[in-house]
């Protein structure tokens, strides 16, 4: 019997933009929808991982509210979505009634053996103006890093190439020899001082030496953070088109799910 694919849930990585256009005396508005998930979806196409994408606006109501729903997935990736989107369900925000705390559920799910990752972005970790608000949440508890309590963006327009730990034998780094393409930014975090935590890649020392790729464990589960993005602007097309991009994420998901 063929082995079924590991199921991965990508939560977030979409946004909507509202613009006002001025043409002489006249003006009009437009609204556009954007998704940054395509590079990761392309990287996993044909792999052993079945990726389901839950856009940010749908996650508010459709992210599972119980362990049974979360257990449908072997790995969950939180990418560019703030904590409020999972805390302020319409029943809470509009009707003042209670719902299960999905951040606590994610912590329990990870502790029981799930694979949880957070991917960087303007609404990851603490994010732009501190509005992502993952600091001091149950999700932060399980990560191998701590979030800063303020705007944590590292904007690096000149670009940086990751400083990879050449001595590491970690499975996530298998097949990733040579210099990585440049990235244009990341979220700043603090590495937890625990024996299970391993920093696999950092920004160069000249640009702060901040953590870029970190793995850890929590209970029976595994956790991973990638503090840069999976789409522009922090992740240029030269990075997502690099063959190592697919290798990186296939390795990362293989490790998270114990494949």
N, C-alpha and C positions, 0 to 999 in steps of 0.2 A: 504494500500500500504506500502511495506517495505521501511524503511528509507535508502537512499543511504549512502554509506560510505563516510567519509571525505577524501578528496584527499590531499596527502602530497608529496612534491617533496624534495628529498634528493639530494643535489648538491655537488659533490666532493667525497672524501673518496676513491679515487683510485690513483694508481701511477704505473709507469713503472721503472724497474731497468735494468741497463746495467752493465754486469760483464765481466772482462777479466780473463781467466783461463790460468795459466802457468803450463806446464808439461814438465820439463826438457828444452830441446831446443825449444819446440813448445809452441804456444799459440793460443787460439781461444776466440771468444766473444759470449756472449749470452744475450738475452733480455727477461725479464719476466714481466708479468702483475700481479698486486696485487689489491685486493679489501678488504677494512676494513669494508664494509657495512653489511656483513652477520650477525653479532650479533644483530644489530638493526632490520634488516629485519626479523630475527627469532623471536625477541621479539614482533614484531607487527603482526606476522602471526596469522590469525584467529581473529584479533581485528576489531574494527570499523573504522580502518584507511587503506586506499588503498595507499600503498607506491610505488612511482615511483622513481627509482634511475637514476640520470643523472651523469655518470662518469665524472671526471675532464676534460679529454681530449675532451669529447663530449660537455661539457658545454660551451667551448670556442665559438662554433658556434651555439649550439642548445638551450642555455638558451633563453627564450622568450625576444623579443625586444619591446613588447608593453603590455599595461595593459590587453588587452584581453587574451593574452597568460598567464600572471601571474594569472589572475582571474580564470583560470582553476583549481587552487589549493587553498585549505583552509589554508595550512601551508607550508612554505618553510624553509628547514634546510640547512644552509651553513656549510659544515664540511670539514676541511682540504683542502681548496682551496683558493688560494691567490686572491687578488683583480685584479691583472693583467690578470687573466684568463677571467674575465668578461669585462675588459676595452680594451684589445688588440685583438679584432676580426681580422682575416686575412685581411679584407678590410682596417682596420686601419694600421696594422703592415706591411703588404706587399704591399698594393696598395695606401696608403695615402689618403683614402676617408673616409667620415664620416659615423658613425652609431649611433643609440640612445645610451645614457649612461645608461647601465642597473643597475648601482648602484643607480642612481637617480630614476629610475623606481621602484626599490625595496623599496626605501624610500616612494615614493608616494603610492605604493600598500599597504604598512603597514599602513600608515596614513589613508587610506581609509577603513581599517578594516581587513587587512591580519594579519596572525600570523607568525612572523619571528623569527627564532632561529639561533644562532651561536654556534657550537660545537667545542671544543678545538682540537688542533693538531699542528703539525709543520708549517702548512700554514693556521692557523686560528689566529684571532686577529692580533698581529704584527708578531708572529712566529719566526722561527729560523733565526738568523742574521737580524731580522727586515724585512724579505723579503715577508711576507704575506701582509703587507702594507694596512691594513684596517684602520689604524689611519688617521684621518682627511678626511674620506670619507663620503658620504651620508648614507651609511649603518651604520657606527659608530654612526651617529646622532640619529638613532632610538633605538639603543641598550640601555639596562639599565646600561651599564658600558662604561667606556672609555678605549681605547687601549693605551698602552704605546708606546712611539716613538722609541723603540729599542727592541732587542731580549728579549722576555717576558717569556721564558720557565722556569718552575720550575721543575727541574729534582729531583725526590725524590726516589732514588733506594731502600731505606729502607721501603718505602710504608707509606701510611697514611690512616686512616679511617676518613670519613667526620664527622665534627662537625655540626650536624643538629640542627636547631633552635627548641628546644623542645616546645616552646610556640606558634609556628606558627600553624594556622589552615588552611593554604593554601591547596587548593585541590591537588596540585602537590605532597604533602607529604602524602596523605591519604594511609593508609595500609603499611607504611614503618617504622614500629616500629623496635627497636633493632639496633644493630651496623651494619653498612654497611661494606662490604668487602673492602680490601685495594685497593688503586689506586697508581700509580707510578709517577704521574706528572700532571701538569696543565699549563695553560697560566696565567700569572699575569695580572690583570686588576684593574681599579679603579671604585668603585661603584659610580654611579651618585647620587647626593643629591637631590632627588625629592620625593614627597610624594607617588607616584605610585610605586616606586622601593622597592622591598622586597628581602633581602638576606635570602635564605632558608637553605643554607648549606655553610660551609667554610672549609678550611684546619684547623687542630688544631692550637691553638695559638703557640705551641712549634715549628710548622713548618710554621709560618708566619701569620696564620689566614686569608689567602687570600680568596676571594670569589670563590665558586665552582658552586653554583646554584643560579641564580638571575632572578627574573621576573620583568616586567615593562609594561608600556603602552606607546603608541605613537599615538596621534590622536585617531582614532577609533579602532586602532589595538593593538595587544598584542605582547610582545617580551620576549624572554627568552635566557639566556646563560648558557651553561654547559661548564665550562672551562677545564675539563679533556676530555678524548677521548671517542669514542664509540667502539674502537678496540685496540689491543696491539700496542705499548708497554705500554702506560699509563694505559690502561684498561685490566688487566689480565683476563684470562678465568674464574677465580673464581668469578669475578664481573659479567661478562655477563651471566654466568650460574646460578647466584643467582636469585631466583624467583622475588626479588625486582627490578631487572633490567627491566623486562617487565612491572612491575607495575609503575615504575618511568616514563618510556617513554609513556606509555598509558595515565597516568595522565597528563604528560606535554603536550601531543598533544591534550588531551581533553580540557585542560585549554586554550591552544593557539587558538583552533578552536571554543571555547565556546560550546563544545559538551555536 
